[in-house]
Amino acid sequence: MGGEPTQQHHWNGVLDSALDAVGNTPLIRLSKIAKEEGLACTLLGKCEFMSAGGSVKDRIAKRMVLDAEKRGVLIPGQSVVIEPTSGNTGIGLALACAIKGYQCIITLPAKMSLEKEVMLKALGAVIVRTPTEAAWDSPESHIGVARSLEKSIPHGIILDQYANPQNPLAHYHTTYPEIMHALATSDLPSKHISLLVAGAGTGGTITGIARGIRDGEAGTGKRATVVAVDPVGSILGGGEPGNYEVEGIGYDFFPEVLDPRPPLIDEWVKTEDKESFAATKRLIRTEGLFVGGSCGSALSGALRYLHSPAGQHIASDPTANVVIILPDGVRNYMSKPWFLDQMEDEAMVELKQQIKGVIGRELSEPGVIVQKAEEEGVTLQDGEGVGLGMGRRESGESRGSGTLVGSYADEKGGSISEVMDKLGLGTKGAAT
Ligand SMILES: Cc1ncc(COP(=O)(O)O)c(C=O)c1O
């Protein structure tokens, strides 16, 4: 497997820094979804949101920084790391830069979430937003702006995830061996990958893992199927360029690190936003995994392939292992309408009505009880405990929750309290 000397598969003892907590993510059974779908095969999710910086891109950021330092092109105390990214590579790089003491500039298309920007700023990076609509080779795109900054900022350097061989190598040397280690030490009947499904942005993840798979199966007579998932609106898996909401996957150009054809990648599946976000919700609700939007794309693409004629032999094989890469977590998308809309859930209506009958008021309005107590001249503090004192206030908005839905309120119109009430989050009497 490429001659990398040691591969750590779990954490022993004390780690030197958060960089040592990059990767080594768990492979978790998606058994409820497999059952609901009538699949005999084992469905497994590689949970990259559990990496130190919260995504699959931590791996490439760490590897590109360490490699550049080794080659002497990144100089401690001097170099300024500049990177065009859809956010997650930026977070990984900003994490590495914070630990190692480099300044970091991230160019980020406008559509990428506020949460990613906040994370980047928290790590000390400077953010430049660019128009989502700009073609990749326009001077106004995130790539164009990064290139012009690199030319003019003294000691500025783009590590360039789109062309840097360390991007796929990070997955060849870490993600793939981790999957194989998890399978080898499992009680599953087969220790091989039958089907790998991953979304493609730069393509580093799928290309690196697929190269590991192909090298690993050489001479064994086995052959895994590798399926890439691509949003409608991206050209990577075919089709015309257009708009889509899912972040991190798809492009209007072919990145150098992506090897899109057989023998590496066997098939491309195109996904729509709607199915991706529905599948994201399903992963959270049924499997308890706090995944982001492109994880839903990967799951949806995997299910489409498994239910297609080509995927039948894998779907119906109880010894087959299907590995789905889940690239990041919902931390990145908490203010996005597609995530907040999930809270308006019809399935909960009956249970909410029952609870309302028991407590005699709206679920999210404890303030009604406070008001009633005040009117009747009684105190709510007569019990043994002391209450959650810091949350008590006369009236008004909850600042904490209001901030969470601020951008949603902006987008949908209406005040924060109206939006929160609509979502069933309530504002009256909520703790700050
Ligand atoms: C959320 C998310 N999903 C998937 C990917 C795709 O990974 P890769 O660039 O390795 O193809 C990315 C990459 O930025 C991402 O941020």
The ligand as an SDF file (V2000), in Angstrom:
LIG
                    3D

 16 16  0  0  0  0  0  0  0  0999 V2000
  -18.7820   18.4050    2.2840 C   0  0  0  0  0  0  0  0  0  0  0  0
  -17.8790   17.8000    1.2620 C   0  0  0  0  0  0  0  0  0  0  0  0
  -18.2410   16.6620    0.6990 N   0  0  0  0  0  0  0  0  0  0  0  0
  -17.4630   16.0740   -0.2500 C   0  0  0  0  0  0  0  0  0  0  0  0
  -16.2780   16.6310   -0.6650 C   0  0  0  0  0  0  0  0  0  0  0  0
  -15.5100   15.9720   -1.7830 C   0  0  0  0  0  0  0  0  0  0  0  0
  -14.2120   15.6080   -1.4820 O   0  0  0  0  0  0  0  0  0  0  0  0
  -13.1090   15.6150   -2.5810 P   0  0  0  0  0  0  0  0  0  0  0  0
  -12.6750   17.0320   -2.8140 O   0  0  0  0  0  0  0  0  0  0  0  0
  -12.0170   14.7890   -2.0200 O   0  0  0  0  0  0  0  0  0  0  0  0
  -13.6750   15.0340   -3.8370 O   0  0  0  0  0  0  0  0  0  0  0  0
  -15.8880   17.8170   -0.0870 C   0  0  0  0  0  0  0  0  0  0  0  0
  -14.6780   18.4910   -0.5280 C   0  0  0  0  0  0  0  0  0  0  0  0
  -14.4710   19.6650   -0.2730 O   0  0  0  0  0  0  0  0  0  0  0  0
  -16.7020   18.4220    0.9010 C   0  0  0  0  0  0  0  0  0  0  0  0
  -16.3740   19.5880    1.4710 O   0  0  0  0  0  0  0  0  0  0  0  0
  1  2  1  0
  2  3  1  0
  2 15  2  0
  3  4  2  0
  4  5  1  0
  5  6  1  0
  5 12  2  0
  6  7  1  0
  7  8  1  0
  8  9  2  0
  8 10  1  0
  8 11  1  0
 12 13  1  0
 12 15  1  0
 13 14  2  0
 15 16  1  0
M  END
$$$$
